[in-house]
Amino acid sequence: MSALADSIEEFLLRQGGWVDSDALCLVFHVAPRELRATGDTPGLCSSFAISGPRGFRHIHNATEEEWQHFHNKMRQHGIAELVRVKHLRQKRLTAKPQLEMAL
């Protein structure tokens, strides 16, 4: 983890509750997109915080209900992505449609 991520983690732990992304961006001089994972690249908060409509919260400060909501949301998203890949793979293995040439 980077020194910046370490600082953000400590900040979230000290705050105790939810911290909105605008506040994190202002305090740490980062863009909102840097806080969250993009593709295969983890975000600055990916290894220690859950996120939701209220911002970010350290996993050690999250209630059991908040953790379960986050866990279920991430699990559903992962399953949906796997189902999408399965359908795309099936479609790719079928014969390619022949398109008529427009004149």
HELIX and SHEET records of a PDB file:
HELIX    1   1 ALA A    3  GLN A   15  1                                  13    
HELIX    2   2 SER A   21  PHE A   28  1                                   8    
HELIX    3   3 PRO A   32  LEU A   35  1                                   4    
HELIX    4   4 GLU A   64  LEU A   93  1                                  30    
SHEET    1   A 2 ALA A  49  GLY A  52  0                                        
SHEET    2   A 2 GLY A  55  HIS A  58 -1                                        
END                                                                             
